[in-house]
Amino acid sequence: MSDPLFRGVMPALITPFRDGAFDEDAFVALVERQIAGGVHGLVPVGTTGETATLSHDEHRRVVELCVAVAGGRLPVIAGAGSNSTSEAIELVHHAKTVGADAALVVTPYYNRPSQEGLYAHYRAINDAVQLPVLIYNVPARTSVDISNETLARLAKLPNMVGIKDATGDMTRASLQRIWCGDEWVMLSGNDDSALGYMAHGGHGAISVTCNVAPKSCARFYNDAMSGDWAAALKGQDALIRLHKALFSDASPSPTKFALAHLGLCAEDARLPIVACSEAARVEVLAGMRDAGLI
């Protein structure tokens, strides 16, 4: 396995709210819990961080606070995506200015650009800001799928360093590893299929479950990275019900319920996300029991 710029498990951090506002104290405690749990990096203001409903000022504050709390102990990959190229450049520039180690930039949603448009979008970011960028491919949310051929072109650019792949397509991972080269960072965006992704040459994951179970997730990825696949499979089995339960209702409401149950933050989400259903709560608690959290 290559030695990429980023590897291991990194939580797609929730953004805790209280009375409608960003709860900074809870966020600091959550970040410290992740670091103590042995994770390998931090990812604020991604999809799980409800970035779609944060104001620009809130978005910037979450990134600034994450970088400050991390204090160089772990790399911070700041969410910085937009379906406007100029806005994405602005967010990537802010991430660089406040000391983030990289930016996570989702494929432009809603616009549905062509492959050439996707290449031009990321090429413009590459040329505008000198900061490592991970491309986030999540077709189920964006209605656009960046191809391996386009990624191979982007991998030649100095600031395009890797991908968060939430397609769940294992064959794509193998071809991408071959076409994009040994230095290309390959992180899964799906907890439930990350074991397979690692076996196909992936380097880790940006994880939702890690919010709830950082120690267990860190142990799983350490086992996989060291090639102890039997231990990794055991870890996967302990976490699989929780992986599924955290998407049993609109994310991140089940994750926030789990964290609230552990006394770590309020359950509050921001509309149009609402508190998860009773059926989802039953599944989350069962998954937490399987994982040994309660």
C-alpha positions in Angstrom: 0.0 0.0 0.0 1.3 3.5 -0.8 2.0 6.1 1.8 -0.6 8.8 0.9 -0.9 12.4 2.1 -4.0 11.4 4.2 -5.0 8.0 5.5 -7.1 6.3 8.1 -10.4 7.3 9.5 -11.6 10.9 9.7 -15.0 11.9 11.2 -17.4 13.9 9.0 -18.0 16.1 12.0 -21.5 17.1 12.9 -22.2 20.7 13.6 -24.0 20.8 17.0 -26.7 23.4 17.5 -28.4 24.7 20.6 -31.4 27.1 20.4 -30.8 27.4 16.7 -27.1 28.6 17.0 -23.8 26.8 16.5 -22.9 25.3 19.9 -19.2 26.0 20.1 -18.6 24.4 23.5 -20.2 21.1 22.4 -18.2 21.2 19.1 -14.9 21.7 21.0 -15.7 18.7 23.2 -16.7 16.6 20.3 -13.4 17.3 18.5 -11.4 16.6 21.6 -13.2 13.3 22.0 -12.3 12.4 18.4 -8.6 13.2 19.0 -8.6 11.1 22.2 -10.3 8.3 20.3 -7.3 8.0 18.0 -8.8 9.2 14.7 -6.4 10.2 11.9 -7.9 13.5 10.8 -10.9 15.8 11.1 -13.4 16.9 8.5 -15.7 19.9 9.4 -18.6 21.3 7.4 -19.2 18.5 5.1 -22.7 17.0 4.3 -22.9 15.6 7.9 -22.0 19.0 9.2 -25.2 20.4 7.6 -23.1 22.8 5.6 -26.1 23.3 3.2 -28.0 25.2 5.9 -25.1 27.1 7.5 -24.5 30.7 6.7 -21.2 31.6 5.3 -20.1 33.1 8.6 -21.1 30.0 10.4 -19.3 27.8 7.9 -16.1 29.8 8.3 -16.4 29.8 12.1 -16.7 26.0 12.3 -13.6 25.6 10.2 -11.6 28.2 12.2 -12.6 26.6 15.5 -11.8 23.1 14.2 -8.3 24.2 13.1 -7.8 26.0 16.4 -8.8 23.0 18.6 -6.8 20.5 16.5 -3.8 22.7 17.0 -1.7 20.7 14.6 -2.3 17.4 16.3 -4.3 16.1 13.4 -4.8 17.3 9.8 -8.0 19.2 9.1 -9.7 18.7 5.8 -12.3 21.5 5.5 -15.5 21.2 3.5 -15.4 23.8 0.8 -17.8 22.7 -1.9 -20.3 24.7 -3.9 -22.1 24.4 -7.2 -20.7 27.9 -8.0 -17.0 27.7 -8.9 -16.3 31.2 -7.7 -17.9 30.4 -4.3 -15.9 27.1 -4.0 -12.7 29.0 -4.7 -13.6 31.5 -1.9 -14.2 28.7 0.6 -11.0 26.9 -0.3 -9.1 30.2 0.0 -10.6 30.7 3.5 -9.6 27.1 4.5 -6.1 27.9 3.5 -6.0 31.2 5.2 -7.1 29.8 8.6 -4.6 26.9 8.5 -6.6 23.9 7.2 -4.4 21.2 5.7 -6.7 20.5 2.8 -10.2 21.1 1.4 -13.0 18.7 0.5 -14.8 19.9 -2.6 -18.0 18.2 -3.7 -18.9 17.9 -7.3 -21.2 20.8 -8.3 -24.7 19.8 -7.5 -27.9 20.8 -9.3 -26.1 22.3 -12.3 -25.3 18.8 -13.6 -22.2 19.8 -15.5 -20.5 17.7 -18.2 -17.3 15.9 -17.5 -15.5 18.8 -19.2 -17.3 21.2 -16.9 -16.3 19.1 -13.9 -12.7 19.2 -15.1 -12.8 22.9 -15.6 -14.4 23.5 -12.2 -11.6 21.7 -10.3 -8.9 23.1 -12.7 -10.0 26.6 -11.7 -9.8 25.8 -8.0 -6.4 24.2 -8.5 -5.1 27.3 -10.3 -6.6 29.8 -7.8 -5.5 28.4 -4.4 -2.4 26.5 -3.4 -4.0 24.0 -1.1 -4.5 20.2 -1.4 -8.0 19.3 -2.6 -9.9 16.1 -2.2 -12.7 15.7 -4.7 -16.0 14.5 -3.2 -18.0 12.2 -5.5 -21.5 11.5 -4.1 -23.9 11.0 -7.1 -26.9 10.1 -4.9 -26.8 13.7 -3.6 -25.5 15.7 -6.5 -27.0 14.0 -9.6 -23.6 14.1 -11.2 -20.9 11.4 -11.3 -17.3 12.3 -12.0 -15.7 9.6 -14.1 -12.4 7.8 -13.6 -11.2 9.3 -16.9 -11.8 12.8 -15.6 -10.2 12.0 -12.3 -7.1 10.7 -14.1 -6.8 14.1 -15.8 -7.3 15.9 -12.6 -4.7 13.8 -10.8 -2.0 15.4 -13.0 -2.8 18.8 -11.4 -0.6 19.6 -8.4 -3.3 20.5 -5.9 -5.8 17.7 -6.8 -4.6 15.0 -4.4 -7.4 12.5 -4.0 -11.0 11.6 -3.6 -13.8 10.9 -1.1 -15.7 8.2 -3.0 -19.3 7.7 -1.9 -20.4 5.6 -4.9 -19.9 2.2 -3.2 -18.5 0.9 -6.5 -15.5 -1.3 -5.7 -14.4 -1.9 -9.3 -14.2 1.9 -9.7 -11.7 2.0 -6.9 -9.3 -0.5 -8.5 -9.3 1.2 -11.8 -8.9 4.6 -10.2 -5.9 3.5 -8.2 -4.2 2.2 -11.4 -5.1 5.3 -13.5 -4.4 8.0 -10.9 -1.2 6.7 -9.5 0.3 5.7 -6.2 0.1 9.2 -4.6 -3.6 9.6 -5.3 -5.5 9.6 -1.9 -8.5 7.3 -1.9 -11.0 7.7 1.0 -14.3 5.9 1.2 -17.4 8.0 1.9 -19.5 4.9 2.9 -18.9 3.3 6.3 -20.7 0.1 5.4 -18.6 -0.7 2.4 -15.3 0.8 3.6 -13.8 -2.7 4.4 -14.1 -3.6 0.7 -12.9 -0.3 -0.4 -9.7 -0.7 1.7 -9.2 -4.2 0.3 -9.3 -2.7 -3.2 -6.5 -0.3 -2.3 -8.3 2.5 -0.5 -6.4 4.4 2.2 -9.3 5.0 4.7 -12.6 6.8 5.0 -14.4 10.0 5.9 -16.8 8.5 8.3 -20.2 9.4 9.8 -20.1 6.5 12.4 -16.8 7.9 13.7 -18.8 10.7 15.3 -20.4 8.2 17.6 -17.7 5.5 17.9 -14.3 7.0 17.4 -12.3 4.4 19.3 -13.9 1.5 17.5 -13.6 3.1 14.1 -9.9 4.0 14.7 -9.2 0.4 15.7 -10.9 -0.9 12.6 -8.9 1.3 10.3 -5.7 0.6 12.1 -6.3 -3.1 11.6 -7.1 -2.7 7.9 -4.1 -0.5 7.3 -1.8 -3.0 8.9 -3.3 -5.8 6.8 -4.9 -7.7 9.7 -8.1 -8.4 7.7 -9.4 -10.9 10.2 -9.4 -8.3 13.0 -10.8 -5.7 10.6 -13.7 -8.0 9.7 -14.5 -8.5 13.3 -14.5 -4.8 13.8 -16.8 -4.3 10.8 -19.2 -6.9 12.1 -19.4 -5.0 15.5 -20.1 -1.7 13.7 -22.3 -2.7 10.7 -25.7 -2.3 12.4 -24.7 1.2 13.6 -23.4 2.1 10.2 -26.8 1.3 8.7 -28.8 2.8 11.6 -27.2 6.2 11.2 -28.9 6.4 7.8 -32.2 5.0 8.9 -33.6 8.6 8.7 -32.3 11.8 7.1 -28.7 12.3 8.1 -27.4 13.6 10.4 -30.5 13.3 12.6 -29.8 9.7 13.7 -26.2 10.6 14.5 -27.2 13.6 16.5 -29.7 11.4 18.4 -26.9 9.0 19.2 -24.6 11.7 20.5 -27.4 13.3 22.5 -28.1 9.9 24.1 -24.4 9.8 25.1 -24.8 13.3 26.6 -22.4 15.0 24.2 -24.7 17.6 22.5 -28.3 18.5 21.9 -30.2 16.6 19.3 -31.1 19.8 17.4 -30.8 19.8 13.6 -31.6 22.6 11.3 -34.6 22.6 9.0 -35.4 20.9 6.6 -33.7 18.2 8.7 -35.9 17.2 11.7 -35.4 14.9 14.7 -35.3 11.2 13.6 -38.3 8.9 13.9 -39.0 6.5 16.7 -38.2 3.6 14.4 -34.8 5.1 13.7 -34.1 5.6 17.4 -34.7 2.0 18.0 -32.3 1.0 15.3 -29.6 3.5 16.5 -29.8 2.2 20.1 -29.5 -1.4 18.8 -26.5 -0.4 16.7 -24.9 1.3 19.7 -25.4 -1.8 21.8 -23.8 -4.0 19.1 -20.8 -1.6 19.1 -20.5 -1.7 22.9 -21.3 1.9 23.3 -24.2 1.5 25.7 
